[in-house]
Amino acid sequence: MMPTSPLKTEEKAKNKKKFVGIVVSNKSQKTISVLVERQVQDSTYKKIVTKHRKFMAHDEEEVCQEGDLVEIEESRPISKRKAFCFKRIIRKKVEVTV
């Protein structure tokens, strides 16, 4: 069997899905729950509809807090529901004191 070239492994890395969403829970150890929203046009009525989905993502350093805007990337399955890894924090949660 021929060894795989570095170019092919880079091509595989490019095909990973990436999503941007808001952290809604960080209660589990090394796991965050991310809510990803997207807007699509309804095929029948042509109205813009917001669809959302929650993904479980692996957060090794446990740096994410609830309300942070984060980027997650597809990875190998880590557990039954966790197949994404946390990549970076785009924006921290803004706390308003009155």
C-alpha positions in Angstrom: 0.0 0.0 0.0 1.3 3.4 -0.9 1.8 6.0 1.8 -0.6 9.0 1.5 1.0 12.3 0.4 0.8 15.4 2.7 -1.3 17.1 0.0 -4.1 14.5 0.3 -4.3 14.9 4.1 -4.5 18.7 3.7 -7.3 18.2 1.2 -9.2 16.1 3.8 -8.7 18.9 6.4 -10.2 21.5 4.0 -13.4 19.5 3.7 -14.3 19.7 7.4 -17.5 21.6 8.3 -17.2 24.7 10.3 -20.0 26.5 12.1 -20.3 29.7 14.1 -22.7 29.8 17.0 -23.4 30.9 20.6 -22.4 28.7 23.6 -25.6 27.9 25.5 -24.2 25.5 28.0 -20.8 24.6 29.4 -21.9 22.6 32.4 -20.3 19.3 31.3 -16.6 18.7 31.7 -14.6 19.6 28.5 -17.9 19.9 26.5 -19.9 22.9 25.3 -23.3 23.1 23.7 -23.3 25.5 20.7 -26.5 26.9 19.1 -26.0 27.5 15.4 -28.6 29.6 13.6 -28.9 30.0 9.8 -31.4 31.7 7.6 -33.0 29.9 4.6 -35.7 30.8 2.2 -38.9 28.7 2.4 -39.3 26.9 -0.9 -43.1 27.3 -1.1 -43.7 30.8 0.4 -40.3 32.4 -0.4 -40.2 33.8 3.2 -36.9 33.9 5.1 -37.0 31.5 8.0 -34.5 31.1 10.8 -33.5 27.5 11.5 -31.3 26.5 14.4 -29.5 23.4 15.7 -27.5 22.6 18.7 -24.1 20.8 18.5 -22.0 19.3 21.2 -18.3 20.3 20.9 -15.1 19.3 22.7 -13.5 22.1 24.6 -10.2 20.7 25.9 -9.0 23.8 27.9 -12.6 24.7 29.2 -12.2 28.4 28.2 -15.7 29.0 26.8 -18.4 30.6 28.8 -22.1 30.8 28.2 -22.9 33.6 25.7 -19.6 33.5 23.8 -19.6 33.5 20.0 -17.4 30.6 18.9 -16.3 28.7 15.9 -16.5 24.9 15.9 -15.0 22.4 13.4 -16.0 18.9 12.5 -13.7 16.1 13.9 -13.8 12.4 14.5 -16.6 11.2 16.8 -15.5 11.8 20.4 -18.7 10.4 22.0 -22.2 9.5 21.0 -23.3 13.1 20.4 -20.0 14.9 20.2 -18.3 15.1 16.7 -17.1 18.7 16.7 -14.1 20.5 18.3 -13.9 24.1 19.6 -11.6 26.2 17.4 -11.6 29.7 18.7 -13.6 32.4 20.5 -14.8 35.1 18.1 -16.4 37.3 20.7 -16.7 37.1 24.5 -20.0 37.5 26.2 -20.8 41.2 26.8 -21.9 41.8 30.4 -23.9 44.9 31.1 -24.1 46.3 34.6 -26.8 48.8 35.4 
